[in-house]
Amino acid sequence: MSCKEGAFRKRKHDNFPHSQRREAKDVNSSSLVMLAFKSFQLELDARHDKYERLVKLSWDITVESKRTIFLLHRITSAPDMEEILAESEIKLDGVRQKILQVAQELSGEDMHQFHRAITTGLQEYVEAVSFQHFIKTRSLISMEEINKQLIFTTEDSGKENKTPTSDAQMKQPVTWSLKVTPVDYLLGVADLTGELMRMCINSVGTGDIDTPFEVSQFLRQVTGPYEVSKKLYTLKQSLAKVENACYALKVRGSEIPKHMLADVFSVKTEMIDQEEGVS
C-alpha cells in the first residue's frame, strides 16, 4: 500500500464524525431491556454474596464441630467425664448459634438452592452431636432429635417500627429453624463410625475393655443385618451392568443393528457374571 493511499484512508477515517461513532455505540440505559438486566444483575449479586456468607458459616461450623469431637476424645483418658461433657455442650451451643445465622440467611429462600454451601458444616455438626449422644447414652440420636435442637427463638427489636411503643411491645419473639436433611444425617452418622473406631482403640490403650464391645454392638446395629449389605452389593452390580450397556450403546450403538442389540448385551452380561464369579 502506497503512502498516498494510506494517507487518503487515514484522512477519510478522520473526517468521519467522532460524535456519530460514539452515539452509535451508546446504549439507552433507561430502556426496559437494560432495566431488566440491571435488576437481574442485582439479584444475582445478592445471591452470590449470600452463598459466600453461607460457605463461611459452614466452614466455622465445621471447625467448631471438629474441636468438639477432639474434646470428646479426651473422655477415654480424663478422670472427670461430666466436666468434659459439660464443656462439649457449651461448644455445641456455640455451633448452634452459627447454625442460627444460617437459618436467618435462608429465611424466605429455597434451602435446596444453597444446600451445597452448608452441607459440609451440617454433616460435621451431626457427627459431633451424635458422638456426644453416644457417649452419654450408648445409642444413636435420631434426626428428629437433632432438628428439635435447631429451633431458635430470638427477640425482634422492632427498629423498623417508627411508632413509639413500650419495650415489651417492641421486643417480639421470632422463631427460626433449620432442618438437617436425611442426606446430611446419614453422611454425618457414617463419619461417626470413624470416631467410634478411634474411641475403641483409645479405650483399649487405657485398659477399658467394655467400650470396644459396646462400640462393636452399636456399629452392627447401625450397619444393619448382613442381608442389607448383600442387597447393596447386588445393587452396585446391577448398576455396573446398566452403565456398561449404556456405554456400549453410546460408543457402538450405531455399528450394531437394532435387532442384534439385545443378543450382544446378553452375551456381554454373561461375560461380566463369569468374571465376577471367577473373582
N, C-alpha and C positions, 0 to 999 in steps of 0.2 A: 504494500500500500504506500503510495507516494505521500510526501509531506503535505502537498497541496490538498490531496483528497482527505487526509486526516484532519487538516485544519478546517476544511469545509464541514466535515461531520461534527467537529467539536463546536464550531460556531452555530451549526444548526441545532445542536443539543442545547447550547446555552441560550438560544433565542426562545426556547420553549418556556413559558411562564412557570416559575417555581411554585407560585401560589396555587396554580391549577393542579400541579402534580401532588401537592400536599392535600389539597381538597379532595382529590380522587381517592387518596388513601385514608382519609379521616372516616371514622365510623360514628354514626349518630349514637352517642351514649345514652340518649333518652328514649331510644326505640324500645318497643315491647320485647323484642328478642334479647337485646342487651340487658334489659332489666331482669328478664327471666334468668339469663345465665349468671347475672350477678347474685341473684338470690340462691341459685344452685351452688355457687362458689362459697357463699357464706354458710350454707347448710353443711356442705362437705367439710369445710374448715372446722366448723364446730364439732362435727362427728369425729374427725381425725384427732382433734385436741382431746375430746372425751376418751377416745380409745387409748391415747398415750397416757392419760391420767390413770386409767384403769390398769394398764400394764405396770405402771409404777406402784400402784397399790397392791397389785398381785405379787410383785417382787417383795414388797415389805411384808406381806402376809406369809410368803414362803420362808423368808429369812427368820421371822419371829417364831414360826411353827417349828422350823428345824432347831432353833435354840431351845424350844420347849422339849423336843424329843431328846436332845443331848442331856438336858437337865434330868429327864425321867430315867435315863440310863444309869444315873448315879445311884438309883434306888438299890441296885444289887449290892453295892458296897457301902452305902450310907447307914449309920446306926439309927437314924430317925426318919422313917418313911413318910410320916404325916407332914413333917416340915417341908419335904421336897414336893409332896402333892399340893400343899397349900401354895408354895411358890409357883408351881406349874399352873395352878388355877389363875393366879394373878397374871401370868404371862398370856394365858389363853384369853383372859378378859381384854388384854391389850390387843390381841389379834382380832377379837370380835369387834373392837372399836374401828379397826381398819376395814373390816367387812361392812360395818355400818356406813362408812364413807362410800364403799362400793354400792351399797343399796341406795344411797342418796343420789349417786351419779346415774344409776339406772332407773331412777324414778320417771315413769312415763315412757320408758324406752322398751324395745323388744330385747329381752336379755339374750336371746339366741344370736342376735347380731353382734354382741360383744362378748359372747361366751369364750371365744378363743383367747381373749385378753386376760381373763380371770381364772380360767380352768386350772392352771398350774398352782396358783395360790390356794384355791379351794381344795384340790387334791391333797396338798400338803397339810392343810388345816384338818381335813378328815383323818389323815394319818396320825396327826398329833393328838386329836381329841379321842380317837378310838384307842390309841396306845394308853392314854391316861385311864380311860374307862376299863380297859382290860386289867391294868394293874390294880384298880380298885375292886373290880367285881369278877374278874376272870371270865368275862363274857364279851360279846360283840355289841357295840352300840348300834342302834338302828338309825336309818336315815331320817325317820320321823323325829327321833330324839335330837339329832343334830340340828334339824331345821327349827325345832322349837327354841333352841338356844340362839337362833339368828333372827329373832323377832325383837325389835328395839322400840322403845318409847322415849321420845325426846320432847322438849318443850319448844313450841314456836313462840318467838319473842313478839311477833306481830308488828314488826317495824314498818311493814308496808301500810299498816292501817294508820291513817293520818288523824282519825278522830281521837280525842282524849278519852282514855279509859283507865280503869284501875289496873294494878299489877296483876290481880287474879284473872281479870278478863283478858289481859294482853298475852299471858302465857297459857297457851293451849297445848294439850298433849298431841303429839303426832306419832303415828306408828310407821315404822319402816321394817321391811323384811326382805330377806334374800334366801332363796331355796337352793340347796345343793341338788344338782341333777343326779339321776341314777348313775350316769357315766362317771361323774366326779366321785360319787360314793364308792363305786366298785373299784375304780383305779386307786383311790386312797386306801381302801382295805387291802388291795393287792400289795401296795407298798408297805402296809403294816406288817405283813408276813416277814419281810426282811428285818424289820426292827425286832420282832419277836425272836427271830433266829439269833440275832446278836444278844438279846437278853438271855436266851437259853445258854449260849456259850459263856457269857459273863457269869451267869449263876453257877455253872459248873466250876468255874475258876475260883469262886468264893466258897465252895463247898455246899451250895444249895442243891440238893438232889430232888426236891419236889417240883420246882419250877419247870425243869425240862419236860417232865411228864405232863404237867398241866398245859404247857405250850403245845406239845405234840397232840394232845387230845383236842385242843382248841383248833389247831390247823386242820385236823381231819374233818372237823365239823364245818369249817369254812370252805374247804375244797369240795366237800360233798362226797357221796359214795363213789365207788370205782366205776359204776355204770355211767355216771355223768362224764367222767374223764374219757371213757371209751367212746361215748357218743360224740364228744368234741373231737376226738381223733378221727372218727368216721366222717364228721362234718368237714374237717380240713381235707381229707382225702377226696371227698366229693367235689369240694371247691376246686382242688387242683385239677381234677378231670375236666370240669366245666371250663376252667381257664385254658387248658390245653386245647380243647375243642374250639374255643373262640379264637385262639391264636392261629390254629390251622385254617379256620375259615377266613381269617383276615389275610393270611400270607398266601395260602394255596387254594382258597375257595374258587378263584376264577379258573384254576387249572383242572379241577376235578368236576366232571359232570354231576348235575344235581342228583340224579338218580343213584349215583355211586357214593354220595357223601356219607350216608348212614353206614354203609359197609366199611368204609375207610375208618370212620370214627369208632365203630365197634371193635375193629381189629386193633386200633391204637389203644383203646381202653383195656383190652385183654392183655396187651403187652405191658401196660403200666401195672396191672394187677399181678402179672407174673414176676415183674421186677420187685414189687413190694413184698411178694411172698418169699422171694429168694432172700431179700434183705432181712 
